[in-house]
Amino acid sequence: MSKFLSENLINMKPYKPGEQPRSNEQWIKLNTNESPFPPSANVEKLIRSYDAEKLRLYPDPSCDSLITKLSEEFDVDKCQVMLGNGSDEILAFSFMGLCNNGVAFSDLSYGFYPVFSDVFNKKAKIVELNQSFEIDINDYEGLKQTIVIANPNAPTGLELSQKDIVKLLENDKERLVIIDEAYVDFGAESSVKLVKKYDNLLVIGTFSKSRNLAGARIGYAIANEEIISDLNAIKFSFNPYNLNRLSIDIGTTAMNDKEYFESCIKQIKLNREYLTKKLKDFGFEVLESKANFIFVKNSNIIGKEYYKRLKEKGILVRYFDLPRTKEYVRITIGNIKECDALLKMTKEVLSEV
Ligand SMILES: *Cc1c(COP(=O)(O)O)cnc(C)c1O
């Protein structure tokens, strides 16, 4: 630590991303929920023929081309959409500026929520998931804090019903509910349609998982006009050109290839079913996932050991060293070859314990 670090940041606990090995290392990488599939061929074409000269100029700070696409896709007004450098940035803006009464989120959810609440000095109310790792919305009754829910949740993959989300929204219209839909495209229902009716709802999405573009850093927010205008004010007070020129074009181009997007999702869902069934045959317990990962445990081996042994065999999965999750690992759904490799190595690991 240097002597220059601000006093209020001395105790910060930065987010620890899953391992990102160098690209020259041969890992089967099932640890950070990226897509196993490349971006749309149109994106590749765009990059190959990209006029580098354009990078001389700042990007469009309003990101109009991509916002137009998203507003068409989600059937909302352009003034109801804003973009972030990954959805992490939008979450950061929201924690920074939309959490007057603090923030409430689950004990098991996206690891960035506690980090943001810390760094932006927002008091966090941690609400425990029930025994089955589900959100019980009764636990949020009467809370005044901004509620942040990943739906489907990570690392469990479990979905919260729209009925429950409506109850949360109705319960207190002065309270903001943020639904982080990073994984929604893999089979859960989106809350975007509720934005028309509820001005206390902010939905956040990303191109990182279902749109095969984690490296392009594109996230979006959808809400009523006032919330979006607040988020834009924060963005323009922080980094007006938060999306780079290439990423705006890449996102717009990717959105035009809906057919490819849908075929990737379909394949992930098939592979998820396949992997779930096979792991259950091996004696695993697998939570019912609506995401591109599964959260699994096997009574013969604790999570940390399973993680470690898979790593020795060249496969990276994610282990969370917390009391409630120590029996589990989270496995990203890969392509079929990766799923088969995981199954093969898992069989070996189980025969060794
Ligand atoms: C991956 C993830 C994000 C962040 O995605 P980026 O758009 O890549 O920043 C946000 N929320 C959850 C729950 C995630 O798993």
The ligand as a Tripos MOL2 file, in Angstrom:
@<TRIPOS>MOLECULE
LIG
   15    15     1     0     0
SMALL
NO_CHARGES

@<TRIPOS>ATOM
      1 C1        -20.8420  -12.1090  -15.2740 C.3       1 LIG1
      2 C2        -21.7760  -11.3510  -14.4150 C.ar      1 LIG1
      3 C3        -21.9010   -9.9710  -14.4980 C.ar      1 LIG1
      4 C4        -20.8990   -9.0990  -15.1880 C.3       1 LIG1
      5 O1        -20.8650   -9.1600  -16.4860 O.3       1 LIG1
      6 P1        -20.0390   -8.1300  -17.3620 P.3       1 LIG1
      7 O2        -21.1000   -7.5970  -18.2660 O.co2     1 LIG1
      8 O3        -19.0490   -8.9790  -18.0520 O.co2     1 LIG1
      9 O4        -19.4300   -7.0710  -16.5200 O.co2     1 LIG1
     10 C5        -22.8910   -9.3460  -13.7680 C.ar      1 LIG1
     11 N1        -23.6930  -10.0340  -12.9510 N.ar      1 LIG1
     12 C6        -23.5870  -11.3620  -12.8080 C.ar      1 LIG1
     13 C7        -24.4980  -12.0670  -11.8770 C.3       1 LIG1
     14 C8        -22.6070  -12.0600  -13.5190 C.ar      1 LIG1
     15 O5        -22.4480  -13.3580  -13.3250 O.3       1 LIG1
@<TRIPOS>BOND
     1     1     2 1
     2     2     3 ar
     3     2    14 ar
     4     3     4 1
     5     3    10 ar
     6     4     5 1
     7     5     6 1
     8     6     7 2
     9     6     8 1
    10     6     9 1
    11    10    11 ar
    12    11    12 ar
    13    12    13 1
    14    12    14 ar
    15    14    15 1
@<TRIPOS>SUBSTRUCTURE
     1 LIG1         1 GROUP 0 **** ****
